[in-house]
Amino acid sequence: MSRFIDVDDSIVEIFLNTLEERFPSLIQLKIKLIFDTKKRVKQGKICLACVELANDKIKYFSKDDIATEGYDVVIIFDRKAWELANESDRKRIMSHELRHILINEKGEVKLIPHDVSDFVIEQKLNKDDIEWASRLVTLVTDIYEQEKEMGKHQKKEKK
């Protein structure tokens, strides 16, 4: 099985709704959504999702019926995190990742880092559950740890 797999239609629906409601300026972009089936860690923390600009090689390999010139941006979701997230958290993850994408005055696609004040908007949007990300990271981390322990026990049983 490949590490990266395509998302299902339910994710595409959340993506399109979020794009239309909050990020209409990004509708012109070709954005590829994929799952990562392995744990990703950044700065010692589970990465629930990340966004990457597509370089020329990725654009070439990502050409399809939707993006005949290839995709501009790739959003990668931790599959386990997505499966464990409730509907509200899924929308929050999607909105957070889309918030990173910017089209500048020259029409170039850029990524905004976390420390930009634009993320204050996301905090306001999530004021009903400001700890949502920490809660989900803890849950996903616990599940990955449990699976790791189960794998160790299975290896011992085989010996």
Phi, psi and omega in degrees: 000138179288148178296322182253134180224158179291151177279169179264175185298331180295326178287320178299322179296315177298318179301308183296319178297315180295318179300313181294317184286318190244337187225054183299335180292343182265356184302329181291342183280153171263112184242122180266132178250128178220158173263144167255124183271359177244153180293133175245133180238130175232129180052040176078007182236147174300136177262112181291325179194162175209161179238140180225142171284139178279126174277179183301323180293315179296319177301316180299312183284344183262005179300135176205191182295332181278316182241085185295339176256006183094168183274149178275324188220146175238129173251125184249122181253136171293120185299317181296317178300316181296318180294326182276340183287144173279176184302316180297317180293326177297318178295322179295317178300312182299312181298317180301313182293320178294330180297337179288340188269134180223139170254116184281180184296340177271359181083011179274141178274127181231162174250137179262130178286172183295334188276010180273143185299344179303335181286350173300325178301315180297321178298318178294320179295334183252022184298338178286342180205072186292342181264013186304315184292317179298318179299314181290320177299317179298315179298311181296318178300315179300318180294315177300320179295318177299317179296322178297314179296319178298321178297321177296317181294322179294322178295320179295321181294329180287337182282000000 
